[in-house]
Amino acid sequence: MKVSTTRLRASLFPVLQCAIAAGLAWWVANDLLHHPNPFFAPMAAVISLGLSIGARLRRSMELVAGVAVGIGVGDLLISQIGSGAWQIMLVVALAMATAIFVDGGPIIPMQAATSAVLVATLIPPDVGGGPDRMIDALIGGMVGVLVVAFVPSHPVLRARQSAAGILGTAAEVLQMVADGLIANDPEPIVAALRKARGTQAQIDGLRAQIVGGQEVSLVSPMYWRSRPRLERLSAAADPIDNAMRNIRVLARRSLTLVQDDEILDPRLVDEIERLAHAVDVLRRMALADPGQQPDRAEAARVLRSVAAAAKPEMVKGAGISATVVFAQIRSLIVDLLQVAGLSRISAIATLPPTVPHPAYPPEL
């Protein structure tokens, strides 16, 4: 029940947007333009919004194109051949084939098929003209865009909460790995690896929320000033994804290290714990409002201190698993410094060199 309530609370605003858009689209088509039974107006408005906040503008255009194809094919054929089982099969096949010819995306063919079925069954050509229905679909799509512009969700809030959630999980996983290494116990590391593997859906959600936020900031004058923050979040998405992948490798190799009872320098475990703390600073940075601490400079400072200790002496004479864990720590530091705003080259330059002539000389 608690999970369901949380899920519903998170979706209340998109539900409100869909409800407003549906009612407004019907009012425009029915009350202002006096179209009979303007079914496609509220339907187009709801589908163009959906319950997610990403790619609505493209979805609206695809929807209008799909409805237009479906209505056009349906009206043309059903008015000539009547309605029935084989007529529906023919209309759906032709509508989908036409839509696929026009565009290779998944929305247009499915919407064309749905519209063609409606024309062939519930709303035959004699109930409202084809042009009116195409106009209704256009009205619905436009109303959906207007609702995004003037009843917008915050374009940054959900994305930064998602980023903070992923980083929070990363910090927990690193601490669990460190606990397993200290106790020479594989169980915490197995649990950490399981937890890390469950973050991919969150990362995909973060990317969708960034796209949706960019769309809101494009069409809504209320949030034009949020674009720089969205650009920073967008730049951090790939490094966050890469960081979680490196954490998974680190956890797998740490598990092998414990199972093989490989000798481990305690400084390596300390480095993992310090990295867990640094990731938590990044998590708090993602949630902080502009002007609040910790900011990107503070997060980068903490990560630089972790980077400075990642010296090859930690794994001198160590086995392969400890060496891989050390390499993953360094890769992870580079990813996280990019989340804090550094370029990849600058992030690499924070690390102590492991060879006499590194490609990117270290910072002084």
C-alpha positions in Angstrom: 0.0 0.0 0.0 2.8 2.4 0.9 4.5 1.8 -2.5 1.3 2.3 -4.3 0.6 5.6 -2.4 4.1 6.8 -3.2 3.7 6.0 -6.9 0.4 7.7 -7.0 1.7 10.8 -5.3 4.6 11.0 -7.7 2.1 10.9 -10.7 -0.5 13.3 -9.4 0.7 16.3 -11.3 0.9 14.5 -14.7 -2.6 13.1 -14.0 -3.8 16.7 -13.4 -2.2 17.9 -16.6 -3.9 15.1 -18.6 -7.3 15.9 -17.0 -7.0 19.6 -17.7 -5.8 19.0 -21.3 -8.7 16.5 -22.0 -11.4 18.8 -20.8 -9.9 21.9 -22.5 -9.5 20.1 -25.8 -13.2 18.9 -25.7 -14.3 22.5 -24.8 -12.4 24.0 -27.8 -13.6 21.4 -30.3 -17.2 21.0 -29.1 -18.1 24.4 -27.6 -16.0 26.8 -29.7 -15.8 25.1 -33.0 -19.1 23.1 -32.7 -17.7 19.8 -34.0 -20.1 16.9 -33.4 -18.7 14.3 -31.1 -15.0 15.6 -31.1 -13.7 12.3 -29.7 -10.2 12.7 -31.1 -9.6 16.1 -29.4 -9.4 14.9 -25.8 -7.9 11.6 -26.9 -5.1 13.4 -28.7 -4.5 15.7 -25.7 -4.1 12.8 -23.3 -1.9 10.7 -25.5 0.3 13.7 -26.4 0.9 14.3 -22.7 0.9 10.7 -21.3 2.0 10.1 -17.8 5.7 10.8 -18.5 7.3 14.1 -19.2 9.6 13.3 -22.0 9.4 13.9 -25.8 5.9 15.3 -25.7 6.4 17.7 -28.7 7.5 14.9 -31.0 4.8 12.6 -29.6 2.2 15.2 -30.3 3.3 15.6 -34.0 3.5 11.8 -34.4 0.0 11.4 -32.9 -1.5 14.0 -35.2 0.2 12.3 -38.2 -1.0 8.8 -37.0 -4.6 10.0 -36.5 -4.7 11.8 -39.8 -3.5 8.6 -41.6 -5.9 6.4 -39.7 -8.9 8.6 -40.3 -8.0 9.3 -43.9 -7.6 5.6 -44.8 -10.6 4.6 -42.6 -13.0 7.2 -44.0 -11.9 6.5 -47.6 -12.4 2.7 -47.4 -15.2 2.3 -44.8 -17.5 4.7 -46.7 -17.0 2.5 -49.8 -16.9 -1.1 -48.5 -18.8 -0.9 -45.2 -17.8 -2.2 -41.8 -17.1 -5.8 -40.8 -14.4 -8.2 -39.8 -12.5 -8.4 -43.2 -13.0 -4.6 -43.7 -11.4 -3.9 -40.3 -8.4 -6.2 -41.2 -8.0 -4.4 -44.5 -8.3 -0.9 -43.1 -5.8 -1.6 -40.2 -3.3 -3.2 -42.6 -3.5 -0.3 -45.1 -3.4 2.3 -42.3 -0.3 0.8 -40.6 1.5 0.2 -43.9 0.9 3.8 -44.9 2.1 5.1 -41.6 5.2 2.9 -41.7 5.9 4.2 -45.2 5.6 7.8 -43.8 7.7 7.3 -40.6 9.6 4.4 -39.1 8.7 5.3 -35.5 6.4 3.1 -33.3 3.8 5.7 -32.5 2.4 6.7 -35.9 1.6 3.1 -37.1 -0.1 2.2 -33.8 -2.1 5.4 -33.7 -3.1 5.0 -37.3 -4.3 1.5 -36.6 -6.3 2.6 -33.5 -7.9 5.5 -35.4 -8.8 3.3 -38.3 -10.4 0.8 -36.0 -12.5 3.6 -34.3 -13.6 4.8 -37.7 -14.5 1.3 -38.8 -16.5 0.5 -35.7 -17.5 3.1 -33.1 -17.3 6.3 -35.2 -18.1 5.5 -38.8 -17.7 8.1 -41.6 -21.3 9.3 -41.3 -20.7 10.5 -37.7 -18.7 13.7 -38.1 -16.6 14.5 -41.2 -13.0 13.3 -41.7 -11.6 16.9 -41.9 -13.2 17.8 -38.6 -11.7 14.8 -36.9 -8.3 15.6 -38.2 -8.7 19.1 -36.9 -9.8 17.7 -33.5 -6.6 15.7 -33.3 -4.6 18.8 -34.1 -6.5 20.7 -31.4 -5.7 18.0 -28.9 -2.0 18.0 -29.7 -1.8 21.8 -29.5 -3.7 21.8 -26.2 -1.3 19.3 -24.8 1.6 21.6 -25.7 -0.2 24.6 -24.1 -0.8 22.7 -20.9 2.9 21.8 -20.7 3.7 25.5 -21.2 1.3 27.1 -18.8 0.7 24.3 -16.3 4.2 22.9 -16.2 5.9 20.5 -13.9 9.3 21.8 -12.6 11.8 20.9 -15.3 14.7 20.3 -12.9 13.2 19.0 -9.7 12.5 15.4 -10.7 15.7 15.0 -12.6 17.9 16.2 -9.7 15.9 14.0 -7.3 16.6 11.0 -9.6 20.3 11.9 -9.9 20.5 12.2 -6.1 18.8 8.8 -5.7 21.3 7.1 -8.0 24.2 8.7 -6.2 22.8 7.7 -2.9 22.6 4.1 -4.0 26.2 4.4 -5.3 27.4 5.6 -1.9 25.6 2.8 -0.1 27.0 0.2 -2.5 30.6 1.4 -2.0 30.2 1.4 1.8 28.8 -2.2 1.7 31.7 -3.3 -0.4 34.1 -1.7 2.1 32.3 -3.5 5.0 32.7 -6.8 3.2 36.4 -6.3 2.5 37.0 -5.3 6.2 35.2 -8.3 7.5 36.5 -10.6 4.7 32.8 -11.5 4.3 31.3 -12.0 0.8 27.7 -11.5 1.9 27.7 -7.6 2.1 29.4 -7.5 -1.3 26.9 -9.8 -2.9 24.1 -7.6 -1.5 25.9 -4.5 -2.8 26.3 -6.0 -6.2 22.6 -6.9 -6.3 21.7 -3.3 -5.3 24.0 -1.8 -7.9 22.5 -3.9 -10.7 19.1 -2.5 -9.9 20.0 1.1 -10.8 19.8 0.9 -14.6 16.0 1.6 -14.7 16.7 4.7 -12.5 19.4 5.9 -14.9 17.0 5.4 -17.9 14.4 7.4 -15.9 16.9 10.1 -15.3 17.6 10.5 -19.0 13.9 10.6 -19.8 13.3 13.3 -17.1 16.2 15.4 -18.4 14.6 15.2 -21.9 11.2 16.1 -20.5 12.7 19.0 -18.4 14.5 20.4 -21.5 11.2 20.3 -23.3 9.4 22.1 -20.5 12.1 24.8 -20.4 11.7 25.2 -24.1 8.0 25.8 -24.2 7.3 27.3 -20.8 8.4 31.0 -20.2 8.2 30.3 -16.5 11.3 28.0 -16.6 13.5 29.5 -19.3 16.1 30.3 -16.7 16.3 26.7 -15.7 18.1 25.7 -18.9 21.7 26.1 -17.5 20.9 23.7 -14.7 19.4 21.2 -17.1 22.5 21.4 -19.3 24.6 20.5 -16.3 22.3 17.6 -15.4 22.4 16.4 -19.0 26.2 16.6 -19.0 26.3 14.5 -15.7 24.0 11.7 -17.0 26.7 9.8 -18.9 29.3 10.1 -16.1 26.7 8.9 -13.6 25.9 5.9 -15.8 29.6 5.1 -16.3 30.1 5.5 -12.5 27.5 2.8 -11.8 29.0 0.5 -14.3 32.4 0.9 -12.8 31.0 0.3 -9.3 29.5 -2.9 -10.5 32.9 -4.1 -11.8 34.5 -3.0 -8.5 32.0 -5.0 -6.5 32.4 -8.1 -8.6 36.2 -8.0 -8.4 36.0 -7.3 -4.6 33.8 -10.4 -4.3 36.5 -12.4 -6.1 39.1 -10.9 -3.9 37.4 -12.0 -0.7 36.5 -15.5 -2.1 40.2 -16.0 -3.1 41.3 -14.7 0.3 43.7 -12.4 -1.5 46.0 -10.1 0.5 44.7 -6.5 0.5 46.4 -3.3 1.5 44.1 -1.6 4.2 44.7 1.7 2.4 42.6 0.4 -0.5 39.6 -0.2 1.7 40.1 3.2 3.3 40.0 4.7 -0.3 36.7 3.0 -1.0 35.2 4.3 2.2 36.4 7.8 1.5 35.0 7.5 -2.0 31.6 6.5 -0.5 31.7 9.7 1.6 32.6 11.8 -1.5 29.7 10.3 -3.5 27.3 11.3 -0.7 28.6 14.8 -1.0 27.7 14.6 -4.7 24.2 13.4 -3.7 23.7 16.4 -1.5 25.1 18.6 -4.2 22.4 17.3 -6.6 19.7 18.2 -4.1 21.1 21.7 -3.2 19.4 24.8 -4.5 21.6 27.4 -6.3 23.8 29.2 -3.8 23.5 26.4 -1.2 26.3 24.0 -0.1 27.7 21.6 -1.1 28.1 23.1 -4.5 30.1 21.6 -7.4 33.4 23.2 -6.2 33.0 21.6 -2.8 32.2 18.2 -4.3 35.2 18.5 -6.6 37.4 19.4 -3.6 36.4 16.3 -1.7 36.9 14.1 -4.8 40.4 15.6 -5.4 41.5 14.6 -1.9 40.4 11.0 -2.7 42.2 11.1 -6.0 45.4 12.3 -4.5 45.6 9.2 -2.3 45.0 6.8 -5.2 48.7 6.0 -5.7 50.0 2.8 -7.3 51.9 2.0 -4.1 48.6 0.7 -2.8 48.8 -2.4 -5.0 52.5 -2.9 -5.1 53.0 -6.7 -5.2 49.2 -7.2 -5.0 47.2 -9.9 -6.8 45.1 -9.3 -9.9 41.8 -8.7 -8.1 43.3 -6.0 -5.9 44.9 -4.4 -8.9 41.5 -4.3 -10.8 39.8 -2.8 -7.7 42.4 -0.1 -7.6 42.0 0.6 -11.4 38.2 0.8 -10.9 38.6 3.2 -8.1 40.6 5.5 -10.3 38.1 5.2 -13.2 35.3 5.9 -10.7 37.0 9.1 -9.5 37.2 10.3 -13.0 33.5 9.7 -13.6 32.5 11.4 -10.4 34.7 14.4 -11.0 32.9 14.9 -14.3 29.6 14.8 -12.4 31.1 17.6 -10.3 31.7 19.6 -13.5 35.2 18.9 -14.5 36.1 17.9 -18.0 37.4 14.3 -18.5 40.9 15.4 -19.2 41.0 17.6 -16.1 39.5 14.8 -14.0 42.2 12.4 -15.2 44.9 14.9 -14.4 43.9 14.9 -10.7 45.1 11.3 -10.4 48.7 10.4 -9.4 50.5 9.0 -12.4 51.0 5.2 -12.7 53.5 5.4 -15.6 56.6 7.7 -16.2 55.0 9.6 -19.1 51.2 9.7 -18.7 49.1 11.0 -21.6 47.6 13.7 -19.4 50.2 15.1 -17.0 49.0 15.3 -13.4 48.1 18.6 -11.8 50.7 20.3 -9.7 
